[in-house]
Amino acid sequence: MIKRQSLPVSRIFLSALILLVPAPALAADNQLRLEIASHYERELADLFEHFHRNPELSNREFKTSKRLAREIRAFGYDVTEGVGGTGIVAVLENGDGPTVLIRADMDGLPIEEQSGLDYASVARQIDSDGVEKPVMHACGHDVHITALVATARALKRRSDEWSGTLVLVGQHAEERISGAREMLEDGLYERFPKPDYAIAFHVQAGMPAGLVAVAGGTVMSSSDSVDIMVPGIGTHGAYPHSGLDPVLIASQIVVTLQSVVSRTLSPLDPGVITVGSFHGGSKHNIIGNRVDLQLTVRADDHDTRATLLDSIDRVAHGVARSLGATDELLPQVTRSAVETTPPVINDIPLADHLRAVLSEGMGEARVFVPPRTGMGAEDFAYFVAPEHGVRGVYMGIGGSDPETAAQAAPHHSAYFKVLPEPSVTAGAEAMVISALSLFGDELPPAQ
């Protein structure tokens, strides 16, 4: 799996932030907030627990997508299922005006839940590889789709306050960073109204519930999964000169790859090459015929991404040649066509605008610019890729008790959990306020 803690916030920063945010600021009343809170109490609490108890794996979200489609269809939206696989698209046309897309991802992870929650998942599912696995919402996507239902209802009820077209996307397979691309390849921007603006959020364990993080520029890195097959010539371990040792070659490749970031990139350009898997050999005294490496590569812009990926080929081949590999025995470098995504780059003027709008609508103390502390990835990037001309903002919503947020279990942990009510309601409130602004305000031009 790819992640990350989305839009991560450092624990030192969190500790200071918790002290700065007064409790009344997290509980300020307004009509929208009361309406969403009432909807949560009547219906959404049960819906959230249903989604949490019944997670499904990437590309296997069969029941989840049907339930999400049914909930949104009940509000009068035109809902299409099976887009790009198990994705859904809901459209509400409401006169002339811009088109706004709101996206929520819905897949779980192959993790056995140990959160201790009364409604913890005990689900198991056969994955696309044919293996049965435990399934858990260990990244909060149950929050996202529950908030999407709340958002759908609130914007439908406020249809006299905006004019344009609303597109809601329930996206599959975010954990494999492939669902957004698959929906676009299935005609998302041709079969349905193409958005002028796209917004989304990710709930944040480790960030106090009720807070909203909005930053401009790069907020999530690119991610590429790369496989390297290092061939060799097997021989007896006591006679290494008789063969070509792929373990030695692969080991040197791993070490040399670490120099790519430090000696190829500018010190001001972040990048990561991590070798997450190294498999080769079968016994102490046998030099085998191959070693397999699995890498993840991260960057914050398109040029850096290309440099890193090109450098992997150069290093792998160069190291192998230096240790005696012939052309026929050079490593084979393969980039995954599935687990790959460009960076998420928020439109800076639009992010600044929405931060101001959310500060006014939700309370200035609840909205902030988060620091970046890692290089997580997220395939929302495809919806706002430069070639589409869609301006977008991806934001974070706090999900933890302010008193214990700094000790919260991380995303993709068996112990992961968030406070559902403040997470869902704040997420929905932020999406509704943002959408109303995108439909109605005079917006700053793109840079």
N, C-alpha and C positions, 0 to 999 in steps of 0.2 A: 504494500500500500504506500501511498505517496506522502501522507501528511505528517506532520506539522501541527502547530496550533495556529489557526488562521489569524491574521492581523495580531500577532503575539504582542503581549505587553510584559515588560520586565517586572520581576517581583519587587524590586526596589521602587520602581515607578508606581506600581500598584499600591504599595504600602503608603506612599505619600498621597496618592490620589484618594484612597479610602479616608484618610484623615481630613482631606480638603472638602469632601462632598458631604454636606449636612444631610441628615435623614429627611427633613422636610422636602429637600430638593428632589428626592427620589420618590416622593409620594404626592406631588402637586396634582391637583384635580383639574380636569377640563372635560368638556362634553365627550370628545372622542375617546379619551382615556377611560371614562366611566362606561361608555358604551362597549368598548372592547373588553373591559373587565367583567361586565355583566354577561357578555357573550361567552367569555371563558368559563365563568362559574356555571352557566346553564348547560353548555354543550362542549366547549373546547377542552375542558379538563379530561372528560371521558375520551374524547377523540385523541388527545395527546397520549393518554395511557394505552389506548388501542394501538396506536402506531409504535409506541415503545415496546409493548409486549410482542408485537408481530413484525419485527424487522425483516427485510429481505436483502439479499446480496445484489451487487452490481449486475445489471442486465437481467436480473431475476425478480424485479419489483412488480410482479404480476398483480397480487392482491392490493399492494400499496397504491399503485397507480389507479386501479379501478375505484378504490375507496376515495382517493383524492378527487378523481374526476366526478364521482357521484356527489360529493359534498359541494363542489363548486358549481356543477350543473344545476343544483337545486336553487341557486341564486339567480338563474336566468342567463348564464353564460353559454355561449356556443362552444362545446368542449369536444376536442378531437383526441382520441387515444391512439397509442401505437406509433407515435412519431419518433423515428430514429431507433425504434426498439420498444421500450416500455415508457417513453416520455409522453406527457400530455400537454396540450396547448388549449387554453381557454381564452376566448375573445369576447369582449364587450364593446360594441360600437355605440358611440354616444355623441353623434354629430361631428362637425368639422373640428379639426385641431390636430395636435401632434399625436403620435403613437408612442406609448410608454410600455415597456416590457418589465415585468417583475418576475424574477426567477427564484425557485426554491429547489434544492436537490433532495433526494429522498432515499438513497440507498444506505444500507447498514454495512457492517464489517464482520469478517469471520473471526470473531472473538467471543469467548464464553464469558458472559456477564457475571461480575462479582461485586456489583455496586451495593448490594444489601437493600435495594429498594423493594417495596412491597410489590411493585409491578415490574420487577426485573424480567428480562427476556429469558426464556428457556427454549427459544426457537432453534430449530436446526433446519438446514436446507442443503439440497444438492447444488453445488456450485457449477459453473460452466465447465469446469474440468472434470465433472463427474464424481467428485468426492463430497460426501456429506460433511458439513461443517456447522459449528455453533454460529449463531448470528446475534449481533448486538448493535444497537444504535450508540456507538462509542464516539460519535463525532457531532451529535446534536442535530442530525438531519430531521429527526422527528419534530424538533422545535420549528424548523424551517417550514415544513409542510403544514403544520398546524397553524402557524402564523400566516401562511398563504391563504388558508381558508378564512381566517379572521379578516385579512386584508381584502379578499374578494367580497365579503359581506359588507364591510364598511364602505368601500368605494361604490358598490352598487347602491347602497342606501343614500349616498351623497352624489348621485348622478346629476342632480341639479346644480352642483357646485363646480362641475368641470365639463369640458367638451373635448372630444377626441376619441381615440381608440385605446383600450386597455388590453394588453396581452399578458396572460399569466402562464408561466412555464413551470411544470413539474418535471424536473430533469432527472433522468436516471444516470447511473454509473459515474457519478462524480469521483468516487473513490478510485476509480481506474482512469481518471481524467480523460474520459472518452465520450461521455454522454452528450456534452454540448456539441462537439464536433459531429457526432452521429445525427443529432437533430438538424443541424445545419445542412449536412449532406442529404438529408431526407426532405429538404425544401422548406425549412423553417422560415426563411426570409423570402421565399417565393410563394409558398402555399398559403401563408398567413401574412397579415399586415406587417411590413418591415418597420421596426421601431426607430424612432428618432433618438430615444433615450432608453437605457437599460440600467436597472438597479437590482441589488441583491444584498443580503447580509449573511454573516455567519455568527452563530452564538459562540461565546467565548467562556469556557471554563477558565478560571483564573482572573477574570475581570468582574468587578462587582455588578450584580444584577441591576438593571435599569440604566446603565451607562451606555452611551453610543459613541463609537470611535469612527471618525471620518477623516481620511487623509487624502491628499492629492498626489498624483504621480504614481510610481510603482509601489503597489501594496502587497503583491504576491509575485514570487519569482517564476520563471519558466521552469519546466521540469522535463527531463528526457531520461528514459530508461535505455541503457546501452548494454549490450552483451558482447563479450570478447571471448572467442574460442581460440585458445593458444595450443597449436599442435606441437607434438614432439616426436621423438623416436624412442620407443620403449627399450629398456635394457635392464640388466641386473644392477642393483644399487651399488655393488662393489666394483663395477666396471663402467663408471659414468662416461668415460671417454668413448665408449662404444655406441652411444646414442645421443640424443638431443633432449635435454631435461626441460620439460615444459613448466615444472614447478619453479625452477630458477628463473626462467624467462618471465613467467607470470608475476613472480615476486618482484622482479626488477621493474616490471611495468607498473605495478601498484605503487612502488616508491617513487618512480619517475613522474607518474601522473600528478603527484602532489606538487611538483615544481611548476606545473602548467599555470596554476593560479598565481603563484608567487613570482614567476619569472616571465610569464607571457602577458598577463593582464596588467593594466595600470593599478597601482596600489589603491586608487580611488574607485575602481570598478569591482564590485563584489562578484564572487563566483565560487562555486563549490563543485568538486568532483569527489564523490565518495564511493569507494568500492565496498559494497554491502555484502557480497557473497564471493567466496573463493572455494572452488571444489576441484579436487584432482587427486589422483593416486588411489591405491588400494591396500598397500602394505609397506612395512618399514623398509624392505630391501628391494623394492621394485620401483624403477623409474617408469612412469606411465606414458601413455600416448597423447594425453591432452589434459588441459586445465580449463575450466570455465569460470569466467568472472562476470559479475553483475554490478553495474554502476548506476548511480543516479547523478545527474548533472543539473546544476541550478545557475541561473543568471538573471539579471534584472533588466536587461535590454537585449534587443535582437542581435546587435553586432557582437556583444560579449558571448551570447549563446553560440553563435556561429563559430567564433574563435575557439571556444572550449571544445565543441564537437569535432572540429577539424583537427585540433591538437591531439585528440585521443587516437585518431588514425596514425598521425605522425609518430607519436610516442610508441605505440604498440609495434608498428613496423620497424622503427628505428632501433628499439631495444632488441627485438628479435634478431635483426640482422647483426647487431653488434655481438650477439652471443652465438652466432654461427648458423642462423636459420637461412635456408635458401628461399628463393621466390615461391617455391611450392609449399613451404612450411611457414609462411608468414601468418600472423594471427588474422582471424576473420572478425571484423568489427561490424556489429549489426545494431542499428537504432530501431527501437520499437515504434511501429506505426500506430500503436494503440495508446500506450501510456506516455503521452507527450502533450505538452501544452506550452504556449507562449506565456510571457508574464502578464499579469493583470495590471494595467496602467490606467489609473483613474484620471478622468478629465479634470485637470487642476481647477479651472474656473468653475466648473460645475460642482466639484467637491466643496470648494469654498462657499458657493451659493447654498448648497444643501446643508452644510454645517451651520450656516447662519439661520436658515429656515428652521432647522431642527432645534437649534438653541432657543429660538423664539417660541416654538410650539411645545417643546418638551421641558424647557428650563435650561438656562445657560450652564448651570453646574453639572448637567448630565451629559454634555456633548464636549468631546475633546479630540485633539490630534494625537494619535498613538505613536510611540516610537517603534521603529522596526528592530526586532531582536533575532530574526532568523530568516530563512529563505524557503518558507513553505510555498506550495503551489496550489492552483485552483483553476479549473477549466472554464469558469465564467469568462476568462480571457477570450475565448473564441467568439462570444457574443459581441464583444466590443473591439475585436481586432481591427487594425487600421483600414483594411480593405473593405470593411462593411460601412464605414462612416457612421457608426452608432456611438454616441457619447454615453459613457457609463461611469457609475460609481458603485464600488463594492465596499461595504462598511461592516463593522463589528458591533455586536450587541452583548453586553455583559450577562453572564449566566450564573454567577456564584454568590453565595452569602458574603456581603462585604466584610464580615468579621473573619471569615476563613478563606477568602478568595486566594490569598497568596499560597495556601497549602493545597489548593484544589488538585485532584488527579488530572493529568493531562489528557488531551484528546488521544484517541486510539488506545486507551488503557482499559483494562477489564474493570477498573474502579471508577471510570468516568461517570459523572452525573452533573446535572445542572438543576437549578430551581425552575421548574417549567412555567409557572404562572407569570413571574416577572419577565422571563426570557421571551415567552410567546407574546405577551401583551406589549412589551417595549418594541419587539421586532415588528409587530403589526403596526403599531403607532408610527414608528419611523418610516415604514414603507408607505403608509397612507399619506402622511404629511409630505413626504418627498414627492409622491406621485401627484398630489394636488398642486404642488408648486410647479412641477414640470408641465402640467397641463395649463396652468394659468398665469404664471409669472413671466415677466420679461427677463429672459435668461442671458447670462453673459456669453459672449461668443467663445468658440473654441480657440485654443492657442495654436 
